[in-house]
Amino acid sequence: MDPRRGDPDAPRARADGREHRNERTLGYLRVGIDEHPLAIQIFGSDPAVMAEAARMVEAAGADLVDVNFGCPVRKVTKTGAGATLLEDPGRACAIVEAVAAAVDVPVSVKMRRGLDDDSRACLAVGPRLVESGAASLTIHPRSARQMYTGEADHSLTAELVRLVGVPVVASGDITSGAKARAVLATTGAAAVMVGRGAQGNPWALREIVDGDPLEPTREEVAAELILFVRETVRELGDRRAAGFLKKFYGWYLGRGRFPKPFKQELVRLETTDEVVTRLLAAAPGAAEIVERLAAELPDPSDEILLDSMPISIYGGG
Ligand SMILES: Cc1cc2nc3c(=O)[nH]c(=O)nc-3n(C[C@H](O)[C@H](O)[C@H](O)COP(=O)(O)O)c2cc1C
């Protein structure tokens, strides 16, 4: 099986953008042709269910299955999933074993440091997860209790690197190329993962990877946001997209790019058409960039669709 294209025998259908425009497509797992290499993360607390979920995401075209042992959100932890599993190593290992046995693609694990602020659970459980079949570990060294406050303690990342023979990915507070290089050098991690630094700010990756600190123009920002609005409407339909997108306006338009009242104005608009019209009025040059970027997007029919898969877009970690 070519994991990049998915298992041809798996239950799936070609998605037609128009056909699905008004459906609750969020409930479907869709993989675009330009989304590889792609890791898909699963979370849960039952090894057999997790193994089945892993088989499904592999069939959908995932190149790597990632298991979430980092989510600090109560809704998830109270079910025994997410970061709770760091304190339940037997179950955590059973999950990784079951998932690794279920799929041919590599399996990785995303962890926090533990549940409580001084926890070192990640160091106790990490090596056992590797023995159970994890091909790499990603560590966000904050506790679940910390959520996103304070600083990520990458001295734990360094300790984890020394304990395991697989690549370790460092997550937490990577917001610039300088920070990325410092964390890589001081921890021995194989890679860094960028979270909030890239929210509404895909240009951050250009600076982190290439050292190119060019701030996008207003036109580029408006164009990226318009494309994102369009894609979200295609997935969710206009009504749901209008609500879902509100938090993104601040992420894209903040950072001194547009005046604050402009963001507040967008949030109050009822339809995404009005949002796009207002963005184009504020940055008329964006229209041309949108056309150029849209031409680079793959045909929406080049997607693999797995029906009826309950999947949430935000877990947390
Ligand atoms: C809104 C939001 C959603 C997140 N969702 C996930 C998730 O589904 N799975 C996961 O492993 N981590 C998730 N994370 C955690 C990030 O992957 C990352 O570990 C964390 O934000 C620390 O990195 P940062 O300081 O670069 O943001 C999420 C973080 C945020 C802010």
Ligand as a Chemical Component Dictionary entry (heavy atoms), coordinates in Angstrom:
data_LIG
# 
_chem_comp.id                   LIG 
_chem_comp.type                 NON-POLYMER 
_chem_comp.pdbx_formal_charge   0 
_chem_comp.three_letter_code    LIG 
# 
loop_
_chem_comp_atom.comp_id 
_chem_comp_atom.atom_id 
_chem_comp_atom.alt_atom_id 
_chem_comp_atom.type_symbol 
_chem_comp_atom.charge 
_chem_comp_atom.model_Cartn_x 
_chem_comp_atom.model_Cartn_y 
_chem_comp_atom.model_Cartn_z 
_chem_comp_atom.pdbx_ordinal 
LIG C1  C1  C 0 -5.406 26.160 20.044 1  
LIG C2  C2  C 0 -4.443 25.031 20.270 2  
LIG C3  C3  C 0 -4.783 23.745 19.901 3  
LIG C4  C4  C 0 -3.898 22.675 20.112 4  
LIG N1  N1  N 0 -4.260 21.432 19.721 5  
LIG C5  C5  C 0 -3.382 20.413 19.881 6  
LIG C6  C6  C 0 -3.727 19.092 19.474 7  
LIG O1  O1  O 0 -4.826 18.839 18.960 8  
LIG N2  N2  N 0 -2.809 18.118 19.664 9  
LIG C7  C7  C 0 -1.581 18.358 20.220 10 
LIG O2  O2  O 0 -0.779 17.431 20.359 11 
LIG N3  N3  N 0 -1.237 19.600 20.639 12 
LIG C8  C8  C 0 -2.100 20.606 20.473 13 
LIG N4  N4  N 0 -1.752 21.865 20.903 14 
LIG C9  C9  C 0 -0.451 22.060 21.591 15 
LIG C10 C10 C 0 0.641  22.460 20.624 16 
LIG O3  O3  O 0 0.912  21.408 19.721 17 
LIG C11 C11 C 0 1.950  22.783 21.348 18 
LIG O4  O4  O 0 2.484  21.645 21.957 19 
LIG C12 C12 C 0 1.780  23.866 22.408 20 
LIG O5  O5  O 0 0.936  24.910 21.968 21 
LIG C13 C13 C 0 3.137  24.435 22.807 22 
LIG O6  O6  O 0 3.782  24.993 21.700 23 
LIG P1  P1  P 0 3.766  26.600 21.425 24 
LIG O7  O7  O 0 4.353  27.264 22.663 25 
LIG O8  O8  O 0 4.638  26.731 20.199 26 
LIG O9  O9  O 0 2.360  26.994 21.188 27 
LIG C14 C14 C 0 -2.628 22.925 20.708 28 
LIG C15 C15 C 0 -2.288 24.236 21.080 29 
LIG C16 C16 C 0 -3.159 25.281 20.881 30 
LIG C17 C17 C 0 -2.746 26.671 21.302 31 
# 
loop_
_chem_comp_bond.comp_id 
_chem_comp_bond.atom_id_1 
_chem_comp_bond.atom_id_2 
_chem_comp_bond.value_order 
_chem_comp_bond.pdbx_ordinal 
LIG C1  C2  SING 1  
LIG C2  C3  SING 2  
LIG C2  C16 DOUB 3  
LIG C3  C4  DOUB 4  
LIG C4  N1  SING 5  
LIG C4  C14 SING 6  
LIG N1  C5  DOUB 7  
LIG C5  C6  SING 8  
LIG C5  C8  SING 9  
LIG C6  O1  DOUB 10 
LIG C6  N2  SING 11 
LIG N2  C7  SING 12 
LIG C7  O2  DOUB 13 
LIG C7  N3  SING 14 
LIG N3  C8  DOUB 15 
LIG C8  N4  SING 16 
LIG N4  C9  SING 17 
LIG N4  C14 SING 18 
LIG C9  C10 SING 19 
LIG C10 O3  SING 20 
LIG C10 C11 SING 21 
LIG C11 O4  SING 22 
LIG C11 C12 SING 23 
LIG C12 O5  SING 24 
LIG C12 C13 SING 25 
LIG C13 O6  SING 26 
LIG O6  P1  SING 27 
LIG P1  O7  DOUB 28 
LIG P1  O8  SING 29 
LIG P1  O9  SING 30 
LIG C14 C15 DOUB 31 
LIG C15 C16 SING 32 
LIG C16 C17 SING 33 
# 
